[in-house]
């Protein structure tokens, strides 16, 4: 069963891997190949860790998990109702691919 919970520091690498792979797959043929190939999990994870360290950020970041598998999901900004599948209407942006 998939469970949605608040994202924490131990989720950063897995969510970054999902995000980078998702972008590379979804935007192939749309964005320049060089841009997509330059994306790395390490760079994305570093930016995400920096984001988590901001003391006054106003977003809620969520992750969908099924046992040890992280299926992804990150929200930025104010919660909305764009992704009912992932977070039951509580995400404004979500990426879902198996980890």
N, C-alpha and C positions, 0 to 999 in steps of 0.2 A: 504494500500500500504506500502511496506517495504521501509524504508529510511535508508541509510548508512551514518553515521556521525562519527566524531572523538569521541573516548571514553573520558569520563571525570570522575572525582571522584565520582559522583553520580551513576555511572554504575558499580562500583567495585563489590559490593555484588552480583548483578544479574549475572554478567559475571563469577564471581567465582563459583556461584552455578551451572551455566551451564557447566563450565569446569569440576568441580568435578563430577557431575552426568554423564557427557559425558565420562570421563575417566573410572568411575566405570562400566558403561555399555559396552563401547567399548572394554575394556581390561579384562573383566571378563573371567576367564578360561585361560588367557594368562599370566597375572602378578599374583603374589601371592595374595590370598584373603586378607591376613593381611595387605598388603601394600595398597590395594584399600580401605579397611575399615578404615584405619588410616587417609585417606585423609579427610580434613574438609574444609568447605567453609570459616570458620574463618581464618585458616592458609593460605589458598590460597589468601584470600582477603588481609591479612597482607603483604604477599610477593608482591602482585600486587600494593598495596599502596606504598611500598618501591620502587618498580620499577618506578612508576610514579613520585616519588620525586627526581629521579636522574636528575641533571641539564643538562647533556650532552648526554642523551640517543638518539640514532639515529633511533629509530623505529617509525612507525606510528601505533597507536592502534585504531581500528575501532569497532563500534558496529552497528548491524542491528536492527532497531526498527520498530514496527508497532503500532502506538498509544502509549499506556502505556506498551506494551509488548516488552521486549528485547529478541531477538532471538539469540543473541550471535555473536561472531566474535571478534577475537583478532589477530592482526598481530604482528609478531616479526621479527626483522631484516629488511632488505631492501625490499621494495615492489616488488612483482613478479607477476606471472600469474597463480597460482595454484588453485584459488578458484573463478571462474567466477560467480558461483551461488550467493555467499554471497556478494562479494564486487566488482563484475565486473572486475575481473582480477587484483585487487590491494592488495591481501593478500598472504602471504607466509605460513600462518597456520591459519585455522579457525575451530571452533567448532560450529555446528549448531544443537540445539535442542530447542524446545519451552521452554520458561522460566516459 
